[in-house]
Amino acid sequence: MEIIEKPLTTEKFTALASKTVRTGKKGNKNGRPDTRGNRTISQFAFIVNPNANKIQIKNAVESLYNVTVVAVNTMKYSGKVKTRNTKSGVLTGKEKTYKKAVVTLKDGETINFYSNV
């Protein structure tokens, strides 16, 4: 069973691959240290097999791209019903049902999808 079908390279997930967020808290006069800083969130999305679970997705990404996966979030999408009018009448069909996985990597790690092109 093939776990990862293809990576998603949309605008949204390209931006998430290199998003920088502020972390930590501001120090105060009572002695709490200033722990503020920036950290890069490395999240990548994949279309995966609908029967795959999070553990299988994590192991597949780690073995395929040699990275450390911190978290996996999954979403199931049901196929939309599509209708169009033609000369011969109305045609009705359905898009494919799929599952999307958003994988968060360890700080500083990244995946380059275009390295083999």
VOGU-3710 file (C-alpha; in Angstrom, 3 decimals, decimal comma):
1> meiiekpltt> 0,000/0,000/0,000  1,453/3,336/-1,084  1,036/5,791/1,816  2,031/9,113/0,236  0,389/9,773/-3,112  1,780/13,256/-3,836  2,941/16,432/-2,078  0,718/19,527/-2,122  2,552/22,591/-3,381  -0,120/25,278/-3,161
11> ekftalaskt> 0,472/28,909/-2,205  -0,867/28,325/1,284  1,404/25,385/2,063  4,430/26,996/0,437  3,968/29,903/2,866  3,553/27,485/5,809  6,824/25,768/4,930  8,790/28,833/6,022  6,481/30,671/8,429  8,212/32,465/11,313
21> vrtgkkgnkn> 6,342/32,908/14,602  7,206/34,676/17,842  7,518/32,501/20,919  8,153/33,006/24,585  7,177/35,695/27,062  8,412/39,178/27,801  10,491/39,585/30,931  9,284/41,674/33,866  10,727/43,585/36,796  10,022/40,679/39,187
31> grpdtrgnrt> 12,847/38,629/37,755  11,163/36,637/34,988  13,673/36,400/32,116  12,886/37,506/28,591  12,368/34,293/26,599  11,045/35,879/23,426  12,394/34,702/20,121  11,511/33,678/16,609  11,119/30,148/15,417  10,380/28,740/11,994
41> isqfafivnp> 7,459/26,353/11,636  8,136/23,824/8,908  4,812/22,353/7,786  4,307/20,409/4,580  1,141/18,909/3,108  0,632/15,628/1,290  -2,238/13,779/-0,351  -2,177/10,368/1,327  -3,979/7,060/1,109  -7,445/7,401/2,738
51> nankiqikna> -6,831/4,253/4,813  -3,469/5,412/6,216  -3,232/6,448/9,863  -0,997/9,121/11,420  1,717/6,672/12,493  2,023/5,233/8,982  2,152/8,736/7,478  4,869/9,789/9,951  7,009/6,723/9,205  6,581/7,155/5,433
61> veslynvtvv> 7,643/10,830/5,472  10,608/10,148/7,762  11,900/7,310/5,597  11,267/9,045/2,260  12,724/12,482/3,080  15,130/11,708/5,991  13,556/14,248/8,371  12,168/14,152/11,925  8,384/14,519/12,110  6,998/16,215/15,226
71> avntmkysgk> 3,251/16,135/14,456  0,797/14,904/11,834  -2,672/16,400/11,286  -5,082/14,732/8,876  -8,247/15,835/7,083  -10,675/13,801/4,974  -12,334/15,432/1,975  -15,360/13,878/0,316  -15,620/14,202/-3,451  -17,849/16,954/-4,802
81> vktrntksgv> -20,710/16,173/-7,177  -20,143/17,909/-10,509  -22,818/18,510/-13,150  -22,439/19,969/-16,633  -24,744/20,507/-19,581  -23,786/19,117/-22,982  -25,525/18,609/-26,328  -26,451/15,077/-25,374  -27,905/16,093/-22,006  -26,830/16,585/-18,433
91> ltgkektykk> -23,729/14,705/-17,286  -23,260/14,080/-13,580  -20,070/12,842/-11,983  -18,135/12,948/-8,754  -14,618/14,042/-7,840  -12,303/11,653/-6,049  -12,465/11,429/-2,235  -9,050/12,041/-0,682  -7,195/12,522/2,584  -4,775/15,373/3,260
101> avvtlkdget> -1,990/15,225/5,855  -0,169/18,284/7,233  3,210/17,238/8,629  5,153/19,440/11,077  8,915/18,915/11,091  11,519/19,509/13,782  12,935/23,048/14,006  15,469/23,766/11,296  14,532/20,831/9,050  12,972/21,258/5,638
111> infysnv> 11,945/19,262/2,573  13,013/20,347/-0,908  10,516/18,904/-3,388  12,397/20,287/-6,398  15,838/18,861/-5,660  15,484/16,027/-8,216  14,052/18,135/-11,040
//
